[in-house]
Amino acid sequence: MTPRDVILLGVPLDCGKRRQGCRMGPDAFRIAGLAESLSELGHRVRDDGNVAAQATDLPDREPLHALGETVGWTRAIAKAAEDAAKDGMPIFMGGDHALSLGSLAGLAAHAQTADRPLFVLWLDAHADFNTPATTESGNLHGTPVAYAYGCKGFEDFPPFPAPIPGNQIAMIGLRSVDPAERAALAETGIHLTDMRVIDESGIKRPLAVFLDEVTKANGLLHVSFDTDFLDPQIAPAVGTTVPGGATMREAHLVMELLCDSGLVTSLDLVELNPFLDHAGQTAQLMVDLTASLMGRRIFDRPTRGPQ
């Protein structure tokens, strides 16, 4: 893989849901050696430290959880994302998935300036297609794709720079979708791949179809990788576990195919809750998967175990 300029951005955001712990994610990624792993692959890595939320006087509103704080984070992350995308490939170390409200907004602004379409690959057990008006839990980490698509109900948030059409969004790994989300998604044209499709025909084909669309459009590709995309048996450090997720080999294959494509221009790593991890198991796996995305081949992988 051609060496890249990689910009690491820590986002200790923990307001997208009520269960706490994701604010420790950026430090966990650093301790697990994300920067070192990418440097060893020949990439030029710059760690810009942690983003801080902007202050906002927006009052919270029931039943939404931490609305004002989430809007403040969205503003700050969007600016950081747009700035970092000018310098190379930003990797956002979360933080819960409300992080993507900001990363998607900033990257959409960058894509608009570059006059190229932004495509989004959503690796997640959940569709995150609720809006502030439809969410039953009030947790805003379940809303980023609806915000990016241009759904109504986000009047408290910064206007999304250029809503992303459904045919430029693909969700892979779905296995927990609310009824309201399912009905709304049916009208969007978003590429939807649940675990049954993967069980029946494998994970390569739907990804290959989507990547072909990105190539034809000369698009920029943002990958948003939720830890709960993975099966909780191999990735326990997540507060939204759903059984039956991607296996280690399926996840590595996705990352290897993305690497082969050469299309990925930015990455979210979200929902890692180190408080729930087992001796850093999940953090290390997420780092290893990122290394696969960035060029580590099968024969290059280190053996884990006592030294």
C-alpha positions in Angstrom: 0.0 0.0 0.0 1.3 3.5 -0.8 2.3 5.3 2.3 -0.4 7.7 3.6 -0.4 10.8 5.7 -2.6 9.6 8.7 -4.0 12.1 11.2 -5.2 10.6 14.5 -7.9 12.5 16.3 -9.0 11.4 19.8 -12.7 12.1 20.5 -13.5 11.3 24.1 -17.2 11.8 23.5 -19.5 9.8 25.9 -22.8 11.7 25.6 -24.5 9.8 22.8 -26.0 7.3 25.3 -26.4 6.8 29.0 -23.9 4.0 29.7 -20.5 5.6 30.3 -17.0 4.4 29.3 -16.4 5.3 25.7 -14.6 8.5 26.7 -11.7 6.2 27.6 -11.5 4.9 24.0 -8.9 7.2 22.6 -6.4 6.4 25.3 -7.1 2.7 24.8 -6.4 2.9 21.1 -3.1 4.7 21.9 -2.1 2.2 24.5 -2.9 -0.7 22.1 -0.4 0.8 19.7 -2.5 2.2 16.9 0.1 4.9 15.9 3.0 2.4 16.1 1.2 -0.2 14.0 0.5 2.2 11.2 4.0 3.7 11.4 5.5 0.2 11.0 3.5 -0.2 7.8 5.3 2.9 6.4 2.6 5.5 7.0 3.4 9.0 8.2 1.4 9.2 11.4 0.5 12.4 13.2 -1.5 12.4 16.5 -3.3 15.7 16.9 -4.4 14.9 20.4 -8.0 15.0 21.6 -10.8 17.2 20.2 -12.7 19.2 22.8 -16.4 20.0 22.6 -17.5 23.5 21.8 -19.5 25.3 24.5 -23.2 25.7 23.7 -26.1 27.3 25.5 -28.6 25.0 23.9 -30.8 23.5 26.7 -31.4 19.8 26.9 -34.8 18.5 25.9 -36.5 15.4 27.1 -36.5 12.6 26.1 -33.2 13.3 24.4 -30.1 12.6 26.3 -27.4 15.4 26.5 -28.7 17.2 23.4 -26.7 20.4 24.1 -23.5 18.6 24.8 -23.9 16.4 21.6 -24.5 19.5 19.5 -21.3 21.1 21.0 -19.3 18.0 20.1 -20.8 17.9 16.6 -19.6 21.4 15.9 -16.1 20.7 17.1 -15.7 17.4 15.4 -17.0 18.8 12.1 -14.4 21.5 12.1 -11.6 19.1 13.1 -12.7 16.6 10.4 -12.8 19.2 7.6 -9.4 20.6 8.6 -7.7 17.1 8.9 -9.1 15.9 5.6 -7.1 18.6 3.9 -3.9 17.1 5.2 -4.4 13.4 4.7 -6.5 10.5 6.1 -8.2 11.3 9.4 -8.8 8.5 11.8 -11.3 9.4 14.6 -10.7 7.4 17.8 -13.9 7.4 19.7 -15.9 7.8 21.7 -19.5 6.6 21.0 -21.1 6.7 17.6 -22.5 10.2 18.1 -19.0 11.1 17.0 -20.1 10.5 13.4 -22.6 13.3 13.5 -19.5 15.5 13.4 -17.1 13.5 11.3 -19.7 13.0 8.6 -20.6 16.7 8.5 -16.9 17.8 8.3 -16.1 15.2 5.7 -19.1 16.1 3.6 -18.0 19.7 3.7 -14.5 18.6 2.5 -16.0 16.5 -0.3 -18.1 19.4 -1.4 -15.0 21.6 -1.6 -13.1 18.9 -3.5 -16.1 18.5 -5.9 -16.2 14.7 -5.3 -19.1 12.6 -3.9 -18.8 11.3 -0.4 -19.6 7.6 0.1 -20.1 6.0 3.6 -19.6 2.4 4.6 -21.4 1.8 7.9 -20.0 -1.3 9.7 -22.5 -1.7 12.5 -25.1 -4.0 14.1 -27.4 -1.0 14.1 -28.7 1.3 11.3 -28.4 4.5 13.4 -31.2 5.9 11.3 -33.4 7.4 14.0 -33.9 11.1 14.3 -34.3 13.2 17.5 -38.1 13.0 16.9 -38.2 9.2 16.4 -35.7 7.8 18.8 -37.4 5.8 21.6 -34.3 5.7 23.8 -33.3 9.4 23.4 -29.8 8.3 22.8 -28.3 10.3 19.9 -25.6 7.8 19.0 -28.4 6.2 17.0 -29.0 9.1 14.7 -25.9 9.9 12.6 -26.9 8.3 9.3 -30.3 10.0 9.4 -28.6 13.3 9.9 -26.2 12.7 7.0 -29.0 11.6 4.8 -30.9 14.8 5.4 -33.8 13.7 7.5 -35.9 16.2 9.2 -35.7 16.7 13.0 -32.1 18.0 13.3 -32.9 21.7 13.6 -30.8 22.0 16.7 -27.7 20.7 14.9 -25.6 22.6 12.3 -27.1 22.3 8.9 -25.6 19.3 7.1 -23.3 20.6 4.3 -24.4 18.3 1.5 -26.9 15.5 2.4 -25.6 12.1 1.2 -27.9 10.2 -1.2 -28.9 6.7 -0.2 -27.1 5.0 -3.1 -23.8 6.4 -1.6 -24.4 4.7 1.8 -23.9 1.0 2.6 -24.7 -0.7 5.9 -23.1 -4.1 6.5 -23.5 -6.3 9.6 -27.1 -5.2 10.5 -28.9 -7.3 13.1 -30.7 -4.9 15.4 -32.9 -2.4 13.6 -35.9 -0.5 15.1 -39.3 -0.9 13.3 -39.4 2.9 12.6 -35.9 2.7 11.2 -36.8 -0.2 9.0 -39.8 1.6 7.5 -37.7 4.8 6.9 -34.8 2.9 5.4 -37.1 1.2 2.8 -37.6 4.6 1.2 -33.9 5.6 0.9 -32.1 3.4 -1.5 -29.4 2.7 1.1 -27.5 -0.6 0.5 -28.5 -2.8 3.4 -26.7 -6.1 4.2 -27.8 -7.9 7.4 -26.2 -11.0 8.9 -28.5 -13.4 7.1 -27.3 -12.2 3.8 -23.7 -12.6 5.0 -24.5 -16.1 6.3 -26.1 -17.1 3.0 -23.7 -15.6 0.5 -20.7 -14.2 2.3 -19.5 -10.7 3.1 -17.4 -10.1 0.0 -20.1 -9.7 -2.6 -22.1 -6.8 -1.1 -18.9 -5.0 -0.3 -17.5 -5.4 -3.8 -20.7 -4.1 -5.3 -20.6 -1.0 -3.2 -16.9 -0.4 -3.8 -17.5 -0.6 -7.5 -20.0 2.2 -7.2 -17.4 4.3 -5.3 -14.9 3.7 -8.0 -17.2 4.6 -10.9 -18.1 7.9 -9.2 -14.5 8.8 -8.2 -15.9 9.1 -4.7 -14.3 9.7 -1.3 -15.0 6.8 1.0 -15.5 7.2 4.7 -15.7 4.0 6.8 -17.5 4.1 10.2 -16.5 1.1 12.2 -18.6 0.4 15.3 -17.1 -2.2 17.6 -20.5 -4.0 17.8 -20.1 -4.9 14.1 -18.0 -7.7 15.6 -19.4 -10.7 17.5 -19.2 -10.0 21.2 -17.4 -13.2 21.8 -14.3 -11.7 20.2 -15.1 -8.0 21.0 -16.7 -7.8 24.5 -15.8 -4.1 25.1 -19.0 -2.5 23.8 -22.2 -1.5 25.7 -24.5 -2.3 22.8 -23.6 -6.0 22.2 -25.8 -8.0 19.8 -25.0 -11.7 19.3 -24.2 -13.0 15.9 -21.8 -10.4 14.6 -18.9 -10.6 12.2 -16.2 -13.2 13.0 -12.5 -12.3 13.1 -11.9 -13.6 9.6 -15.0 -11.9 8.2 -13.8 -8.6 9.7 -10.3 -9.0 8.5 -11.5 -9.8 5.0 -13.6 -6.6 4.9 -10.5 -4.6 5.9 -8.3 -6.4 3.4 -10.8 -5.8 0.6 -11.0 -2.1 1.5 -7.2 -2.0 1.5 -7.1 -3.6 -1.9 -9.5 -1.1 -3.3 -7.4 1.9 -2.3 -10.6 3.9 -1.8 -10.8 4.7 1.9 -10.1 8.3 2.8 -11.2 8.5 6.4 -12.2 6.2 9.3 -14.2 6.2 12.5 -13.4 3.8 15.3 -16.3 4.0 17.8 -18.1 2.5 20.7 -15.0 0.9 22.3 -15.7 0.9 26.1 -12.4 -0.2 27.7 -14.2 -0.5 31.1 -15.9 -3.7 29.6 -12.8 -5.1 27.9 -10.9 -8.2 28.9 -7.2 -7.3 29.2 -7.3 -5.0 26.2 -8.6 -7.8 23.9 -11.1 -5.6 22.0 -8.8 -2.6 21.7 -6.0 -4.8 20.3 -8.4 -6.4 17.8 -9.6 -3.0 16.6 -6.0 -1.9 16.1 -5.2 -5.1 14.2 -8.2 -4.7 11.9 -7.1 -1.1 11.3 -3.7 -2.4 10.4 -5.3 -4.8 7.9 -7.2 -1.8 6.3 -3.9 0.1 6.1 -1.8 -2.7 4.4 -0.9 -5.4 6.9 -1.1 -8.8 5.0 -1.8 -12.2 6.4 1.9 -13.2 6.5 2.7 -10.0 8.4 0.5 -10.6 11.4 2.2 -10.9 14.8 1.6 -14.0 16.9 -0.2 -13.1 20.2 0.8 -14.9 23.3 3.3 -15.1 26.2 6.7 -13.8 25.3 
